[in-house]
């Protein structure tokens, strides 16, 4: 086995939700991002992370989505309450205010919402990051890479609970774990489906992870 090899069971777990259902989806259109709540240097870091992951996936970055304008929205804030004052956000996200109440109640520091097209592929994503004391200690590069990786595919809600998608390289830099990078690359191969709800899909991914690209 190579250092990027993963068993079908390991891959299945990454897309099996806490209710036991297998749910995989990748983006079905180019990603048109916008980021709120950061300064220009941090914006460049986020853009760099997005470009790197999309290059790995072989997926396209674009300035504008013809249907939505932007389809990848990232919000950074100090408190969840700030989102209550973003104009028209409640029109984009139904039940926004009850969601914010729940996030405040559990002191969450991140949350992601996906929207899907008629076929089930990802058509839009909303990423929320609350810079609490814990999150503020994490380097911007790490926060950016983690959020992009967790939004490039529809992972299980428990996928990275026990083990991060990132790892520390010998020089100290934080990088994407090689096996997760190989899995993202395999998931975006043109012969693979954009959507899957059968765990047999994990077998097909496993056959491709670890192969030379």
URQUIDA-V208106 format. One record per residue. PSI is psi in degrees with one decimal (none if undefined). OMEGA is omega in degrees with one decimal (* if undefined). D_LAST is the distance of its C-alpha to the last C-alpha in Angstrom with 1 decimal. Layout:
# URQUIDA-V208106
{{PSI;OMEGA;D_LAST} {PSI;OMEGA;D_LAST}}
This chain:
# URQUIDA-V208106
{{138.9;175.3;15.8} {172.7;-178.6;13.3} {-6.4;176.6;14.3} {-1.3;-177.0;11.8} {143.6;176.1;13.2} {143.9;177.3;15.7} {156.7;175.6;18.4} {-35.6;-179.8;19.2} {-41.5;178.2;22.3} {-41.7;179.2;20.8} {-42.7;178.9;18.7} {-41.4;-178.8;21.7} {-30.7;-177.8;23.8} {-16.3;-179.4;21.8} {10.0;177.6;22.7} {117.2;-174.4;26.1} {168.3;-176.8;28.9} {-18.7;176.2;32.0} {3.6;175.9;33.9} {-4.0;-178.4;31.7} {144.6;175.3;30.0} {125.1;-177.6;26.3} {110.4;178.5;25.2} {139.2;171.0;21.7} {146.0;172.2;21.3} {173.2;179.1;18.9} {137.1;-180.0;20.2} {4.7;-178.6;21.4} {162.0;176.0;22.3} {150.9;-177.5;21.5} {125.5;177.3;22.7} {100.7;-171.1;26.0} {158.4;166.5;27.1} {142.7;-176.5;30.4} {134.7;179.9;31.5} {145.8;170.1;35.1} {16.6;178.9;37.0} {161.5;176.6;35.3} {174.1;-174.9;36.2} {-42.6;178.1;34.3} {-41.4;178.7;32.6} {-37.1;177.1;31.2} {-40.7;178.4;30.2} {-36.7;177.9;28.1} {-44.8;-179.4;26.4} {-43.6;179.2;25.7} {-39.8;179.0;24.3} {-41.0;178.2;22.1} {-42.0;-179.9;20.7} {-44.3;179.4;20.2} {-40.2;-178.3;18.5} {-44.1;-178.7;16.0} {-38.2;178.5;15.2} {-36.0;175.7;15.1} {-41.8;176.8;12.7} {-43.3;-177.7;10.3} {-18.4;-173.7;11.1} {30.2;-178.9;11.1} {161.1;-169.0;14.8} {140.4;171.1;17.9} {138.8;-178.8;20.7} {163.0;179.5;24.1} {-37.0;-173.1;27.7} {135.9;171.6;29.4} {127.1;-174.6;28.9} {-25.8;-179.0;31.3} {-42.0;-171.0;32.6} {-12.7;-173.4;32.7} {-72.6;170.7;32.7} {148.1;-177.3;30.5} {2.1;178.3;28.5} {99.0;-174.6;27.3} {125.3;-178.6;30.4} {126.1;-178.9;30.5} {126.9;171.7;34.0} {138.0;-177.3;35.0} {167.0;174.4;38.6} {-37.0;-178.8;41.0} {146.6;179.8;42.6} {-30.0;-177.7;41.7} {-25.7;180.0;45.0} {-30.6;-178.0;43.7} {-21.1;177.4;41.7} {-17.2;-175.4;45.0} {7.0;176.5;45.9} {118.7;-176.6;42.9} {131.1;172.5;44.3} {5.2;179.3;43.2} {-32.8;179.2;40.5} {-17.8;175.2;42.5} {-31.2;178.0;42.1} {-32.2;-175.6;38.3} {98.3;177.4;38.2} {146.6;179.9;40.9} {33.1;-179.4;42.7} {-45.5;-172.9;41.6} {-43.5;172.9;44.7} {-35.4;177.1;44.7} {-45.4;179.8;41.1} {-37.8;176.4;42.1} {-42.8;-179.5;45.0} {-43.0;-178.8;42.7} {-38.4;176.2;40.4} {-39.3;-177.1;43.4} {-31.9;-179.6;44.9} {6.0;179.4;42.0} {41.0;-179.6;41.4} {151.6;175.9;37.7} {5.1;174.3;35.8} {153.6;178.8;32.9} {145.0;179.9;32.3} {138.9;177.7;29.9} {133.6;178.4;30.9} {149.0;169.0;28.7} {147.5;-172.7;29.9} {152.4;176.0;28.4} {-176.0;-175.2;28.8} {-28.5;-179.9;30.5} {-13.9;-179.7;27.4} {-1.9;176.8;26.7} {157.7;179.9;23.7} {128.4;176.7;24.2} {-20.2;179.4;26.4} {156.3;176.7;27.7} {142.9;174.7;27.8} {124.7;-177.9;30.6} {126.3;-179.3;29.9} {128.1;179.6;33.0} {116.7;176.8;33.2} {120.2;-175.7;36.7} {73.7;175.1;37.0} {-174.8;-177.0;39.3} {-41.9;-179.2;40.2} {-47.9;-177.8;37.2} {-31.9;-178.5;34.6} {-19.4;178.2;36.4} {-14.2;-176.0;35.7} {132.3;178.3;31.9} {146.2;-177.3;30.4} {-37.5;-179.5;29.5} {-38.8;-179.3;25.9} {-44.6;177.9;25.6} {-46.4;-177.4;27.3} {-48.2;-177.9;25.3} {-41.5;-179.5;21.8} {-43.2;-178.1;23.1} {-40.3;179.5;24.6} {-45.3;-179.3;21.6} {-41.1;-177.0;19.3} {-4.6;179.6;22.0} {-10.3;-178.2;22.4} {-23.8;175.4;18.9} {160.9;170.7;19.3} {95.0;178.4;22.5} {166.7;171.3;22.5} {152.2;176.2;25.4} {-10.9;178.1;28.5} {10.2;-169.9;28.3} {-44.6;-174.2;24.5} {30.6;179.7;25.0} {-42.8;-175.0;28.7} {-17.2;-179.8;28.5} {127.1;-177.6;25.4} {156.5;172.6;23.9} {-10.0;-176.3;20.4} {162.6;178.1;20.8} {162.4;178.7;21.6} {124.3;178.1;23.4} {162.1;-179.0;21.8} {-33.8;-179.7;24.1} {-3.7;178.8;25.5} {-16.2;-179.8;26.5} {147.8;177.1;24.0} {128.2;-176.4;22.8} {166.1;173.1;19.0} {132.3;176.1;16.9} {132.5;-174.8;16.5} {-39.4;-178.0;13.1} {-30.7;176.9;13.2} {-38.9;175.4;14.3} {-43.5;178.7;11.6} {-35.5;179.2;9.0} {-42.1;177.0;11.6} {-44.6;179.6;12.0} {-44.1;-179.9;8.5} {-37.9;-177.6;9.0} {-26.1;-178.6;12.5} {5.6;175.3;12.0} {137.3;-175.7;10.0} {-29.7;-178.6;12.9} {-13.2;-179.1;13.8} {148.1;-179.3;14.6} {153.3;177.4;18.1} {-19.6;-176.5;19.1} {142.1;176.2;21.8} {139.3;176.0;22.5} {11.7;177.9;25.7} {128.7;-177.3;25.2} {-14.7;175.0;23.8} {-21.9;176.0;22.3} {-34.6;178.7;19.5} {-32.9;176.7;18.5} {-40.9;180.0;18.1} {-40.4;177.0;15.5} {-42.8;-178.9;13.6} {-35.5;-179.7;14.0} {-20.5;-176.9;12.7} {-24.1;179.5;9.2} {132.6;-179.7;9.4} {-9.1;176.5;8.5} {152.0;173.1;6.2} {139.1;-179.6;3.8} {none;*;0.0}}
